[in-house]
Amino acid sequence: SALPEKKMIFKGLTGNKEDMDKLVLTPLIHYPLPGGSALITFEKANVAQRIIEMKEHMVALSCEELEEQDVCRVQVQAVPVDILLPSAMEIRLTQSSRRILLSDLPRLNISKEALLDKLELFFSKTKNGGSEVECREFLKDSDQVVLTFTKDGVVEPLIERGHCHVPIGKGKYKVKISPYVNGDISNMQLQPSRCPRTVLLLGIPDVLSEESMKDTLEIHFQKASRGGGEVDAIAYVPEGRTGVAVFVEDTG
């Protein structure tokens, strides 16, 4: 049936429709490095591109560690660094039947462990709508707490309440109760992406110590006369070893 007209005033917050239902991914790519290689990141992308286009580089080794004067130069190969980044992803969300998420926690002059004890003590009592707590922990990089109960049937009534007042010390504090949702990646599409400022150097012989070789490579590739430029970071893996480089989002 038709409802009568009624004037209403919306006092909530507005946002852009384009910003809804979006997932922001922060890249954290682990890139394997073979022995006899180095990663060098320049301050400017055009320098890295120039080094890659030159392909082969003769690096002079001026170090007291080398006794034979004939061994004074090594040839290394410069190649681009291509990594795979997610372009599309599907996530299947499921609500946990034994976990709740606690937020809006008070900022008190007590340790995190003491706060967890207070929350566990409150929510383990049946008169507060809780039950025996199996696990309690802070959500990583947040001020929210996850409580896990030992049995089913406890979570739903707590979530319906939405909040509760927890006694901590001499006061009572309103704590928000939300469902704990697990996310499993059901499908992911990847696309290749080239690091604009980073170059992979291959074919580096094990003739100097690790620190001396890093210094030698940095000195060589920061000189403009050799096509280089200012070096932002460098990592070297000697022959016979392997390494892993971690790439993060370039916010510069």
N, C-alpha and C positions, 0 to 999 in steps of 0.2 A: 504493500500500500504506500501511497505517497506520504512523505513526511512534511510537516509544516515548515515554512521558511523561518530561519533563525539566523540572526547576525552573529558572527563569530570573529574573535580576534586571536590571531596566531602569535604567540610570544616566544616561539622556539627559535633555533638557529637555522639559517638557510645555507645551502651549499650548491655547488655546481653539479649538474647531473652527470657531467663527464667524469667527475671524481669518484662516483659511486661504483661499487663492485670492482674495484681495481686492486691488484696485488702488486706491491712494489718489491722488486727483488734487488738485493745488494750482492753484486758479484764477489765471490771468494773462490777463485779458481786455483787449483793445485796443478802445477805444471812440472812434469818429471824432467830432470836434467841428467844427461849421461855423463860419464867420466870424460875428462878432456874437453869440457865446454865451459862457457861463461855467458851470463846474461848481463847486458849493459844497457842501462836506461839513460837516455839523454834528456836534457831540459827542453829541447825543441824537437818536434817531430820531423822537420825537414832535414836535420842532421842524421837522424836514424835512417831516413829514406836514402840519403846520399851514401851512407856506409853500406847499405844493402845493395845498392846499384853497383858499387865498386867490386863487390863479391869477394875478391881475394885481397888480403892485407899482409904485408911483410912487417912484422913487429921486431924491433931491435931489442935484444936482451943485454942490458948493461948492468951486470950484477957481479959482486965479488964471489958469488957461489959458483960461477962458471970458471973453471980453470983453463979450459981450452979456448984459445982466442978464435979458432975457426968457427965454433958454434956461437954465433952472435945474432942470428936472425931466425925467426920461425914464421911460417906462412899459416895463417888462419883463414877460415871461411866464414863470411857473414851471411846469415839467412834471416828472413822475417820470422816473427813469432805469431803463429796462428792458434787461436784457442776457440773452443766451442761455448757459445752462450745460449741460454734458453730464449726462444722466440715465442713459444706458446706452451701453456701448461694447463692440465686439468687436475683438480684436486678434489678428492672425495672426503667430505666432512662427516664425522660421526661423533655424537655426543656420548661422553663417558657415563656409565651407569654407576660409578663408584667415586668419581672425583668432582670436586667443586673448585671454583676459582674465587679467591677472596681479594678484594681490592678496596681502595679508599682507606687503607690502613693508616693509623695515626703515626706521626713522626715523634717518637718519644726518645728520651735519653736512656734507652736500654739496648742491649745487643740484639741482633737478629735471632739468635738462638733462644734468648729469653722471650721474645715476642712469639716465636713458634711454639714454645712451651705453653704460653697463655692461650693461644688459639686452639691447640690440641686439647688442653684441659677443658675449655668451654664446649667444643664441638664433640667431645667424647661422651658427654652426659646426655642421656635420653630425655631429660626434662627440658633441654635446650633444642630438642629435635635432632640430636646427633646420635653417634654410635662410636664404637671402638675405631680409632684412627690407626691405619696401617702405616701411613707415610705422610710426612709433611715437608715441604720444601719451597723455597723461593723460586719463582719463575726466572729463568736466566735473563740478566740485564733488565730487571724490572723490580718494582716494589710490590708485586702481586704474589700471593701464596697459593699453592695447590695442596689441597688436603685429599687424601685417598682413604676411604673407609674400607673396612674388612668385608662388608656385605652389601647386597643390593637393597633398594627400597628406601634408602636414607636421603639420597641426593634430591629426588623430585620435590618433596615437601619443602626442603630448604630453598631450592631455586624459586618455588612459588612465593615464598615469603619475600625474597629479593634482598633483604638486609636483616641485620640483627645488631643488638647492642652488647658488645663484649666488655666485661669488666677487666681493666688492666690497671694495676696499682690502685690509686684512689679515685679513678674516674671510669666512666663507661663511654665507649666509643662506637659510633655507628659504622658497621663494616658491610660492604656490598657483597652479595652472593650471586655468582653467575655460573652458568654451565661451563664445564671444561670440554672443549671441542678438540678432537684429534683430526689432523689433516694428513691424508696419504696421497702421494702423487700417483695418479692413475695413467697419465699420459703426458709426455713431454717432447717437444720438438726443439731441435738445436740448430743453430746456424753458425757458420764460421765467422770469426771476427779477428782482424789483425791488430796487434798492439802497435799504436802509432809511434811510440817513443822508445820501444825496446827492441834490441837486436840480439840474436843468438849467435855466439861465436863457437865454431867447431874446429876440431883438429889441433887442439892445444897440447903439445907434448909436456910430459912431466919432467921438466928440467930445472925448475925453480921451486922454492918453497911456496906454499899457498899464498902467504901474505905478499911475498916478493912478486909473484906472478900477477896478483890483483893490482898491485901498484904499477907494474910495468904496462899492463893493458890499459889502465886508466890514464897514465901519462901519454901513451901513444894515441888513444882515441879522443883525447880532449884537445889535441892540437889541430887548429884550423888548416894548417899546411898539409895535413894528411886526410883532410875531408871531415875531421871530427868537430867536436864542440863540447860545451860544458856537460860534464857527466853528473847525473842525479844519483845513480846507484849502480853498483856492480856486484856480481856474485860469481865465484869461480869454483868449479868442482874438478879436482885433479883426476887423472886416469886411475882406474881401479876402484873408484868410488861412485856413488850416485847421490843425487840431491833432489829436493823438491822446492820449487819457487811458488810463492803464493801471490797471486795477482788480485788487487782490490780495485774498486772504482776510482778512476782518475778524476778528482774533483778540482784539479788545478786549472 
